[in-house]
Structures are given as structure tokens and as C-alpha cells.
């Protein structure tokens, strides 16, 4: 079974869940209206900071939390066990399970960030870097979701097990938006969520005056890729495909 076939099957399962479907459809529009009607845009400072928070929150709830809950549910239904014993490779299974959620959040991000640009009368300086920020954050969020699901017995338990990860991501995002020295900046880039915020702000506002784009991009990108790889390795080692006893 290919990753595409698994993604189609997973999409059908998501479409049967009316709660997930309604949330995925309403959340972007709701955020867009709130941004345009509130004073958030005026008080957030640089538009890139607002865009970073918006994108981080979408990935936090739409990818990290939902991935954890979905995997716990699929394991409880023994769906993961059946996939694991099928001819499909591990990479195909992971891609097939994660792709629908990533695409949903990507659509949400397009709507919400378009509203952010309209509300702040701004636009990304480098759209390609914004895509890179999304991909970087998505890889980290999905890996962290698989890792958290390793310790989650059921979808109900996920409401508790995701809390530490949520706090870490929120801390990383807001720490990244605070000025810091070179050493602190290097350390905070290792916190999930920080690189997403840094790269998003860099893509939207551009680098600080006198700072080369490549120099500003190198640290958060390199550190966050190493963190995503470490999370993926831990998830691969600890993830359970059979229901937990």
C-alpha cells in the first residue's frame, strides 16, 4: 500500500469525524474574522511576529495535538497494528497518516496569514522562506506528536499527555520573539516552536538591518532540523503500534 493510498484512506476517516471536519473548516475563518475585527494587529508590533504566533498556534492544535489524538485512536482501533503487518513501509505509513492533517493546516495557514497580511497591510518579504518555515514546523510538530502518542493510551488521555508539549511549544514561540544574545538565541532555537517563529518572522519582515539573510537563517534552520531529527529518532524507537495494556 502506497503513501497516497494510505493518505486517501486516512482522509476518509477524518471526513467521518464531524468534529474534526467542522473544526478544520471553521477555525481558519474564525481566526481571520478575529484578526480583522480586533486590535491585535496594531499591538503585536512587527507583522511577522503576529504571523509567527498565528502559524504556531495552527500547527500546535492542528498538527501536534491532533496527530497525538489521532494516533491514539487509530492504535486503540487496532488500525495501526493492521497497517504495521501490511506490506506498506514505515515511511509510507507515517506519510499517509500525517499528510491529510498537514494539508488541512496548510489550507488553514493560507487563509489566516492572508487575513493577517490584510489586517496589517503587509506581505511576506520572502514567500519561499515562509513555506520553509511551515515545512520545518510541521516536521517538528508531527515528530513530537508521534513521540507523545508513544505515551498516550487513548484519545481521552491525549488531553493530558499533550500539555507538556504544548507548554514547550508556546514557550519556544514567545521566547523566539524576545530579543536575546547570541548564546541564548542558539539555545532557544533548540526549543520546539522557536525556529518556526524565527523563520516566519524572518520570512515576513526580513532580516535585521545590517544582517545578511543567510546568516540570520542558518542558525534556527540548522538547530531545528537537528531537533526534528532527534524527535523523529526517539519516536521511531518508542512508538507502539499495538494497543497499550
C-alpha positions in Angstrom: 0.0 0.0 0.0 1.5 3.4 -1.0 1.6 6.6 1.0 -1.0 8.1 -1.3 -3.5 5.3 -0.8 -3.0 5.5 3.0 -3.5 9.3 2.9 -6.7 8.8 1.0 -7.9 6.2 3.5 -6.9 8.5 6.4 -8.8 11.4 4.8 -11.9 9.3 4.6 -11.6 8.5 8.3 -11.2 12.2 9.1 -14.2 13.1 7.0 -16.3 10.7 9.0 -15.4 12.6 12.2 -17.7 15.6 12.1 -16.0 17.3 15.0 -12.6 17.3 13.3 -14.2 18.3 10.0 -16.1 21.2 11.4 -13.1 22.5 13.3 -10.9 22.3 10.3 -13.5 24.3 8.3 -14.4 26.9 10.8 -11.2 27.6 12.6 -9.4 29.5 9.8 -12.4 31.7 9.0 -12.9 32.4 12.7 -9.3 33.4 13.2 -9.4 35.6 10.1 -12.5 37.5 11.3 -11.0 37.9 14.8 -7.8 39.3 13.3 -9.6 41.8 11.1 -12.0 42.9 13.8 -9.7 43.2 16.8 -6.8 45.4 17.7 -4.3 42.5 17.8 -2.6 43.6 14.5 -2.0 47.1 15.9 -0.5 45.9 19.2 1.6 42.9 18.0 4.5 45.1 16.8 6.1 43.8 13.6 3.6 42.0 11.4 6.0 39.0 11.3 5.5 38.4 15.0 1.8 38.2 14.6 2.1 35.8 11.6 4.5 33.7 13.7 2.1 33.3 16.5 -0.8 32.5 14.2 1.1 29.8 12.3 2.5 28.3 15.5 -1.0 28.1 17.1 -2.4 26.4 13.9 0.4 23.8 14.0 0.2 23.4 17.7 -3.5 22.4 17.6 -3.9 21.2 14.1 -0.8 19.1 13.9 0.8 18.3 17.3 -2.4 17.8 19.3 -4.4 16.3 16.5 -1.6 13.9 15.5 -1.3 12.7 19.1 -5.1 12.1 19.5 -5.5 10.5 16.0 -2.7 8.1 16.6 -4.0 7.1 20.0 -7.4 6.5 18.4 -6.1 4.5 15.5 -4.0 2.4 17.8 -7.0 1.7 20.1 -8.9 0.6 17.0 -6.0 -1.7 16.0 -5.8 0.1 12.7 -2.1 0.9 13.3 -1.5 -2.8 14.0 -3.1 -3.8 10.8 -1.0 -1.2 8.9 2.2 -2.4 10.5 1.6 -6.0 9.4 0.7 -4.9 5.8 3.3 -4.7 3.0 3.5 -0.9 3.4 6.8 0.5 4.6 7.1 2.5 7.8 7.8 5.7 5.8 4.6 5.2 3.7 2.5 4.6 6.8 3.9 7.7 8.6 3.5 9.9 5.5 0.0 8.5 4.8 -1.2 9.2 8.4 0.3 12.7 8.6 -0.3 14.1 5.1 -4.0 14.8 5.4 -3.5 16.8 8.7 -0.6 18.7 7.2 -2.7 19.7 4.1 -5.6 20.8 6.3 -3.3 23.0 8.4 -1.6 24.3 5.2 -5.0 25.4 3.9 -5.8 27.0 7.3 -2.5 28.8 7.3 -3.1 30.2 3.8 -6.4 31.7 4.9 -5.3 33.0 8.3 -2.0 34.5 7.0 -3.8 36.2 4.1 -6.1 37.8 6.7 -3.0 38.8 8.8 -1.5 40.4 5.7 -4.7 42.3 5.0 -5.1 43.4 8.7 -1.5 44.7 8.9 -1.3 45.9 5.3 1.8 43.9 4.8 3.1 40.8 3.0 5.9 38.3 3.3 9.2 39.6 2.1 10.3 36.0 1.1 7.3 33.7 0.4 9.7 30.8 -0.1 11.1 31.2 3.4 7.5 31.2 4.7 6.9 27.9 3.0 10.2 26.6 4.5 9.1 27.8 8.0 5.8 25.9 7.6 7.6 22.7 6.5 10.1 23.0 9.3 7.5 23.5 11.9 5.3 20.7 10.5 8.1 18.2 10.6 8.8 19.1 14.3 5.1 19.1 15.2 4.4 15.7 13.6 7.5 14.1 15.1 6.6 15.4 18.6 3.0 14.1 18.0 4.3 10.6 17.3 6.6 10.8 20.3 3.8 12.0 22.6 1.5 9.3 21.2 4.1 6.8 22.4 3.0 7.5 25.9 -0.7 8.0 25.2 -3.1 5.1 25.9 -6.3 6.6 24.4 -7.6 9.8 22.7 -9.0 10.9 26.1 -5.6 10.5 27.7 -4.1 12.7 25.0 -5.8 15.7 26.6 -3.3 15.3 29.4 -0.2 14.0 27.6 -0.1 16.8 25.1 0.1 19.5 27.8 3.9 19.4 28.4 4.5 19.6 24.6 2.0 22.4 24.3 3.8 24.4 27.0 7.2 23.8 25.4 6.0 25.0 22.0 4.3 28.1 23.4 7.4 28.9 25.4 9.6 28.4 22.3 7.4 30.7 20.2 7.3 33.6 22.6 11.0 33.2 23.6 11.9 33.5 19.9 10.1 36.8 19.6 12.1 38.3 22.5 15.5 39.9 21.8 18.4 37.8 23.1 22.1 37.5 22.9 23.8 35.0 20.5 24.2 32.2 23.1 20.6 32.4 24.3 19.4 32.6 20.7 21.3 29.5 19.9 19.8 27.6 22.8 16.3 28.7 22.3 16.4 27.6 18.6 16.5 24.0 20.0 13.1 24.5 21.7 10.3 23.2 19.5 8.3 26.2 18.2 11.1 28.7 18.4 12.6 28.1 15.0 9.1 28.2 13.4 8.6 31.7 15.0 12.1 32.9 14.0 11.8 31.7 10.4 8.3 33.1 10.0 9.2 36.5 11.2 12.3 36.4 9.1 10.2 35.5 6.0 7.7 38.2 6.7 9.8 41.1 7.9 13.2 40.3 6.5 16.5 40.2 8.5 17.6 43.0 10.9 19.3 45.9 9.2 23.0 45.1 8.6 22.4 41.3 8.9 22.7 39.0 5.9 19.7 36.8 5.2 21.8 33.6 5.1 23.4 34.4 8.4 20.1 35.0 10.1 18.6 31.9 8.5 21.4 29.4 9.2 21.2 29.1 13.0 17.4 28.5 13.5 17.2 26.2 10.5 20.2 24.0 11.3 19.3 23.7 15.0 15.7 23.0 14.4 16.5 20.4 11.7 18.7 18.6 14.3 15.9 18.7 16.9 13.3 17.4 14.4 15.7 14.6 13.5 16.2 13.8 17.2 12.5 13.8 17.9 11.9 11.5 14.9 14.6 9.1 16.1 13.1 8.9 19.6 9.5 8.5 18.2 10.7 5.7 15.9 12.3 3.9 18.9 9.5 4.4 21.4 6.3 4.4 19.3 4.0 1.4 19.8 1.8 0.1 17.0 -0.2 -2.3 19.2 -2.7 -1.1 21.8 -1.1 -0.3 25.2 -2.1 -2.7 28.0 
